[in-house]
Amino acid sequence: MTKVRVTQVRSTIKKPQKQKLTIQSLGLGKINRSREFELTPQIQGMINKVSHLVSVEEI
């Protein structure tokens, strides 16, 4: 599996509740907060849902 670092780069203010919950479930919530994940299909789906709020880089 590939490892990726997900960093929140935009705020969730005025975003739909589902996107806020997805950001929370990724362990983010504040701008510039990062987490590392194994790139599973579930994580990839969550990243795709909030791709406009986060940046993703391979490790």
Phi and psi restraints in degrees (range 20) as a CNS / XPLOR table:
assign (resid 1 and name C) (resid 2 and name N)
       (resid 2 and name CA) (resid 2 and name C) 1.0 -85.9 20.0 2
assign (resid 2 and name N) (resid 2 and name CA)
       (resid 2 and name C) (resid 3 and name N) 1.0 142.5 20.0 2
assign (resid 2 and name C) (resid 3 and name N)
       (resid 3 and name CA) (resid 3 and name C) 1.0 -99.8 20.0 2
assign (resid 3 and name N) (resid 3 and name CA)
       (resid 3 and name C) (resid 4 and name N) 1.0 139.7 20.0 2
assign (resid 3 and name C) (resid 4 and name N)
       (resid 4 and name CA) (resid 4 and name C) 1.0 -130.5 20.0 2
assign (resid 4 and name N) (resid 4 and name CA)
       (resid 4 and name C) (resid 5 and name N) 1.0 151.9 20.0 2
assign (resid 4 and name C) (resid 5 and name N)
       (resid 5 and name CA) (resid 5 and name C) 1.0 -108.9 20.0 2
assign (resid 5 and name N) (resid 5 and name CA)
       (resid 5 and name C) (resid 6 and name N) 1.0 123.8 20.0 2
assign (resid 5 and name C) (resid 6 and name N)
       (resid 6 and name CA) (resid 6 and name C) 1.0 -108.3 20.0 2
assign (resid 6 and name N) (resid 6 and name CA)
       (resid 6 and name C) (resid 7 and name N) 1.0 125.4 20.0 2
assign (resid 6 and name C) (resid 7 and name N)
       (resid 7 and name CA) (resid 7 and name C) 1.0 -123.6 20.0 2
assign (resid 7 and name N) (resid 7 and name CA)
       (resid 7 and name C) (resid 8 and name N) 1.0 130.3 20.0 2
assign (resid 7 and name C) (resid 8 and name N)
       (resid 8 and name CA) (resid 8 and name C) 1.0 -77.2 20.0 2
assign (resid 8 and name N) (resid 8 and name CA)
       (resid 8 and name C) (resid 9 and name N) 1.0 126.8 20.0 2
assign (resid 8 and name C) (resid 9 and name N)
       (resid 9 and name CA) (resid 9 and name C) 1.0 -117.9 20.0 2
assign (resid 9 and name N) (resid 9 and name CA)
       (resid 9 and name C) (resid 10 and name N) 1.0 -11.3 20.0 2
assign (resid 9 and name C) (resid 10 and name N)
       (resid 10 and name CA) (resid 10 and name C) 1.0 -132.6 20.0 2
assign (resid 10 and name N) (resid 10 and name CA)
       (resid 10 and name C) (resid 11 and name N) 1.0 156.6 20.0 2
assign (resid 10 and name C) (resid 11 and name N)
       (resid 11 and name CA) (resid 11 and name C) 1.0 -77.9 20.0 2
assign (resid 11 and name N) (resid 11 and name CA)
       (resid 11 and name C) (resid 12 and name N) 1.0 158.0 20.0 2
assign (resid 11 and name C) (resid 12 and name N)
       (resid 12 and name CA) (resid 12 and name C) 1.0 -97.6 20.0 2
assign (resid 12 and name N) (resid 12 and name CA)
       (resid 12 and name C) (resid 13 and name N) 1.0 7.0 20.0 2
assign (resid 12 and name C) (resid 13 and name N)
       (resid 13 and name CA) (resid 13 and name C) 1.0 -62.5 20.0 2
assign (resid 13 and name N) (resid 13 and name CA)
       (resid 13 and name C) (resid 14 and name N) 1.0 134.5 20.0 2
assign (resid 13 and name C) (resid 14 and name N)
       (resid 14 and name CA) (resid 14 and name C) 1.0 63.2 20.0 2
assign (resid 14 and name N) (resid 14 and name CA)
       (resid 14 and name C) (resid 15 and name N) 1.0 26.2 20.0 2
assign (resid 14 and name C) (resid 15 and name N)
       (resid 15 and name CA) (resid 15 and name C) 1.0 -106.0 20.0 2
assign (resid 15 and name N) (resid 15 and name CA)
       (resid 15 and name C) (resid 16 and name N) 1.0 156.0 20.0 2
assign (resid 15 and name C) (resid 16 and name N)
       (resid 16 and name CA) (resid 16 and name C) 1.0 -60.2 20.0 2
assign (resid 16 and name N) (resid 16 and name CA)
       (resid 16 and name C) (resid 17 and name N) 1.0 153.0 20.0 2
assign (resid 16 and name C) (resid 17 and name N)
       (resid 17 and name CA) (resid 17 and name C) 1.0 -58.7 20.0 2
assign (resid 17 and name N) (resid 17 and name CA)
       (resid 17 and name C) (resid 18 and name N) 1.0 -36.5 20.0 2
assign (resid 17 and name C) (resid 18 and name N)
       (resid 18 and name CA) (resid 18 and name C) 1.0 -62.8 20.0 2
assign (resid 18 and name N) (resid 18 and name CA)
       (resid 18 and name C) (resid 19 and name N) 1.0 -37.7 20.0 2
assign (resid 18 and name C) (resid 19 and name N)
       (resid 19 and name CA) (resid 19 and name C) 1.0 -70.0 20.0 2
assign (resid 19 and name N) (resid 19 and name CA)
       (resid 19 and name C) (resid 20 and name N) 1.0 -37.9 20.0 2
assign (resid 19 and name C) (resid 20 and name N)
       (resid 20 and name CA) (resid 20 and name C) 1.0 -62.3 20.0 2
assign (resid 20 and name N) (resid 20 and name CA)
       (resid 20 and name C) (resid 21 and name N) 1.0 -42.6 20.0 2
assign (resid 20 and name C) (resid 21 and name N)
       (resid 21 and name CA) (resid 21 and name C) 1.0 -67.8 20.0 2
assign (resid 21 and name N) (resid 21 and name CA)
       (resid 21 and name C) (resid 22 and name N) 1.0 -34.9 20.0 2
assign (resid 21 and name C) (resid 22 and name N)
       (resid 22 and name CA) (resid 22 and name C) 1.0 -66.4 20.0 2
assign (resid 22 and name N) (resid 22 and name CA)
       (resid 22 and name C) (resid 23 and name N) 1.0 -43.6 20.0 2
assign (resid 22 and name C) (resid 23 and name N)
       (resid 23 and name CA) (resid 23 and name C) 1.0 -60.0 20.0 2
assign (resid 23 and name N) (resid 23 and name CA)
       (resid 23 and name C) (resid 24 and name N) 1.0 -42.6 20.0 2
assign (resid 23 and name C) (resid 24 and name N)
       (resid 24 and name CA) (resid 24 and name C) 1.0 -63.5 20.0 2
assign (resid 24 and name N) (resid 24 and name CA)
       (resid 24 and name C) (resid 25 and name N) 1.0 -41.5 20.0 2
assign (resid 24 and name C) (resid 25 and name N)
       (resid 25 and name CA) (resid 25 and name C) 1.0 -70.4 20.0 2
assign (resid 25 and name N) (resid 25 and name CA)
       (resid 25 and name C) (resid 26 and name N) 1.0 -22.8 20.0 2
assign (resid 25 and name C) (resid 26 and name N)
       (resid 26 and name CA) (resid 26 and name C) 1.0 -79.4 20.0 2
assign (resid 26 and name N) (resid 26 and name CA)
       (resid 26 and name C) (resid 27 and name N) 1.0 -6.2 20.0 2
assign (resid 26 and name C) (resid 27 and name N)
       (resid 27 and name CA) (resid 27 and name C) 1.0 84.3 20.0 2
assign (resid 27 and name N) (resid 27 and name CA)
       (resid 27 and name C) (resid 28 and name N) 1.0 17.8 20.0 2
assign (resid 27 and name C) (resid 28 and name N)
       (resid 28 and name CA) (resid 28 and name C) 1.0 -101.1 20.0 2
assign (resid 28 and name N) (resid 28 and name CA)
       (resid 28 and name C) (resid 29 and name N) 1.0 -157.3 20.0 2
assign (resid 28 and name C) (resid 29 and name N)
       (resid 29 and name CA) (resid 29 and name C) 1.0 143.4 20.0 2
assign (resid 29 and name N) (resid 29 and name CA)
       (resid 29 and name C) (resid 30 and name N) 1.0 -20.3 20.0 2
assign (resid 29 and name C) (resid 30 and name N)
       (resid 30 and name CA) (resid 30 and name C) 1.0 -129.2 20.0 2
assign (resid 30 and name N) (resid 30 and name CA)
       (resid 30 and name C) (resid 31 and name N) 1.0 149.9 20.0 2
assign (resid 30 and name C) (resid 31 and name N)
       (resid 31 and name CA) (resid 31 and name C) 1.0 -63.2 20.0 2
assign (resid 31 and name N) (resid 31 and name CA)
       (resid 31 and name C) (resid 32 and name N) 1.0 140.8 20.0 2
assign (resid 31 and name C) (resid 32 and name N)
       (resid 32 and name CA) (resid 32 and name C) 1.0 73.3 20.0 2
assign (resid 32 and name N) (resid 32 and name CA)
       (resid 32 and name C) (resid 33 and name N) 1.0 8.9 20.0 2
assign (resid 32 and name C) (resid 33 and name N)
       (resid 33 and name CA) (resid 33 and name C) 1.0 -82.8 20.0 2
assign (resid 33 and name N) (resid 33 and name CA)
       (resid 33 and name C) (resid 34 and name N) 1.0 136.1 20.0 2
assign (resid 33 and name C) (resid 34 and name N)
       (resid 34 and name CA) (resid 34 and name C) 1.0 -123.5 20.0 2
assign (resid 34 and name N) (resid 34 and name CA)
       (resid 34 and name C) (resid 35 and name N) 1.0 152.2 20.0 2
assign (resid 34 and name C) (resid 35 and name N)
       (resid 35 and name CA) (resid 35 and name C) 1.0 -141.7 20.0 2
assign (resid 35 and name N) (resid 35 and name CA)
       (resid 35 and name C) (resid 36 and name N) 1.0 151.6 20.0 2
assign (resid 35 and name C) (resid 36 and name N)
       (resid 36 and name CA) (resid 36 and name C) 1.0 -109.7 20.0 2
assign (resid 36 and name N) (resid 36 and name CA)
       (resid 36 and name C) (resid 37 and name N) 1.0 139.0 20.0 2
assign (resid 36 and name C) (resid 37 and name N)
       (resid 37 and name CA) (resid 37 and name C) 1.0 -137.3 20.0 2
assign (resid 37 and name N) (resid 37 and name CA)
       (resid 37 and name C) (resid 38 and name N) 1.0 152.5 20.0 2
assign (resid 37 and name C) (resid 38 and name N)
       (resid 38 and name CA) (resid 38 and name C) 1.0 -75.5 20.0 2
assign (resid 38 and name N) (resid 38 and name CA)
       (resid 38 and name C) (resid 39 and name N) 1.0 136.0 20.0 2
assign (resid 38 and name C) (resid 39 and name N)
       (resid 39 and name CA) (resid 39 and name C) 1.0 -82.1 20.0 2
assign (resid 39 and name N) (resid 39 and name CA)
       (resid 39 and name C) (resid 40 and name N) 1.0 85.4 20.0 2
assign (resid 39 and name C) (resid 40 and name N)
       (resid 40 and name CA) (resid 40 and name C) 1.0 -93.4 20.0 2
assign (resid 40 and name N) (resid 40 and name CA)
       (resid 40 and name C) (resid 41 and name N) 1.0 165.9 20.0 2
assign (resid 40 and name C) (resid 41 and name N)
       (resid 41 and name CA) (resid 41 and name C) 1.0 -59.4 20.0 2
assign (resid 41 and name N) (resid 41 and name CA)
       (resid 41 and name C) (resid 42 and name N) 1.0 -33.1 20.0 2
assign (resid 41 and name C) (resid 42 and name N)
       (resid 42 and name CA) (resid 42 and name C) 1.0 -68.2 20.0 2
assign (resid 42 and name N) (resid 42 and name CA)
       (resid 42 and name C) (resid 43 and name N) 1.0 -45.2 20.0 2
assign (resid 42 and name C) (resid 43 and name N)
       (resid 43 and name CA) (resid 43 and name C) 1.0 -66.1 20.0 2
assign (resid 43 and name N) (resid 43 and name CA)
       (resid 43 and name C) (resid 44 and name N) 1.0 -40.9 20.0 2
assign (resid 43 and name C) (resid 44 and name N)
       (resid 44 and name CA) (resid 44 and name C) 1.0 -60.8 20.0 2
assign (resid 44 and name N) (resid 44 and name CA)
       (resid 44 and name C) (resid 45 and name N) 1.0 -39.8 20.0 2
assign (resid 44 and name C) (resid 45 and name N)
       (resid 45 and name CA) (resid 45 and name C) 1.0 -64.7 20.0 2
assign (resid 45 and name N) (resid 45 and name CA)
       (resid 45 and name C) (resid 46 and name N) 1.0 -40.2 20.0 2
assign (resid 45 and name C) (resid 46 and name N)
       (resid 46 and name CA) (resid 46 and name C) 1.0 -67.6 20.0 2
assign (resid 46 and name N) (resid 46 and name CA)
       (resid 46 and name C) (resid 47 and name N) 1.0 -39.7 20.0 2
assign (resid 46 and name C) (resid 47 and name N)
       (resid 47 and name CA) (resid 47 and name C) 1.0 -63.0 20.0 2
assign (resid 47 and name N) (resid 47 and name CA)
       (resid 47 and name C) (resid 48 and name N) 1.0 -41.2 20.0 2
assign (resid 47 and name C) (resid 48 and name N)
       (resid 48 and name CA) (resid 48 and name C) 1.0 -62.1 20.0 2
assign (resid 48 and name N) (resid 48 and name CA)
       (resid 48 and name C) (resid 49 and name N) 1.0 -36.4 20.0 2
assign (resid 48 and name C) (resid 49 and name N)
       (resid 49 and name CA) (resid 49 and name C) 1.0 -65.7 20.0 2
assign (resid 49 and name N) (resid 49 and name CA)
       (resid 49 and name C) (resid 50 and name N) 1.0 -32.4 20.0 2
assign (resid 49 and name C) (resid 50 and name N)
       (resid 50 and name CA) (resid 50 and name C) 1.0 -120.9 20.0 2
assign (resid 50 and name N) (resid 50 and name CA)
       (resid 50 and name C) (resid 51 and name N) 1.0 31.1 20.0 2
assign (resid 50 and name C) (resid 51 and name N)
       (resid 51 and name CA) (resid 51 and name C) 1.0 -61.7 20.0 2
assign (resid 51 and name N) (resid 51 and name CA)
       (resid 51 and name C) (resid 52 and name N) 1.0 -24.8 20.0 2
assign (resid 51 and name C) (resid 52 and name N)
       (resid 52 and name CA) (resid 52 and name C) 1.0 -79.9 20.0 2
assign (resid 52 and name N) (resid 52 and name CA)
       (resid 52 and name C) (resid 53 and name N) 1.0 -9.0 20.0 2
assign (resid 52 and name C) (resid 53 and name N)
       (resid 53 and name CA) (resid 53 and name C) 1.0 -107.4 20.0 2
assign (resid 53 and name N) (resid 53 and name CA)
       (resid 53 and name C) (resid 54 and name N) 1.0 -12.8 20.0 2
assign (resid 53 and name C) (resid 54 and name N)
       (resid 54 and name CA) (resid 54 and name C) 1.0 -129.3 20.0 2
assign (resid 54 and name N) (resid 54 and name CA)
       (resid 54 and name C) (resid 55 and name N) 1.0 160.5 20.0 2
assign (resid 54 and name C) (resid 55 and name N)
       (resid 55 and name CA) (resid 55 and name C) 1.0 -116.5 20.0 2
assign (resid 55 and name N) (resid 55 and name CA)
       (resid 55 and name C) (resid 56 and name N) 1.0 146.4 20.0 2
assign (resid 55 and name C) (resid 56 and name N)
       (resid 56 and name CA) (resid 56 and name C) 1.0 -126.5 20.0 2
assign (resid 56 and name N) (resid 56 and name CA)
       (resid 56 and name C) (resid 57 and name N) 1.0 133.0 20.0 2
assign (resid 56 and name C) (resid 57 and name N)
       (resid 57 and name CA) (resid 57 and name C) 1.0 -136.3 20.0 2
assign (resid 57 and name N) (resid 57 and name CA)
       (resid 57 and name C) (resid 58 and name N) 1.0 143.1 20.0 2
assign (resid 57 and name C) (resid 58 and name N)
       (resid 58 and name CA) (resid 58 and name C) 1.0 -77.3 20.0 2
assign (resid 58 and name N) (resid 58 and name CA)
       (resid 58 and name C) (resid 59 and name N) 1.0 146.6 20.0 2
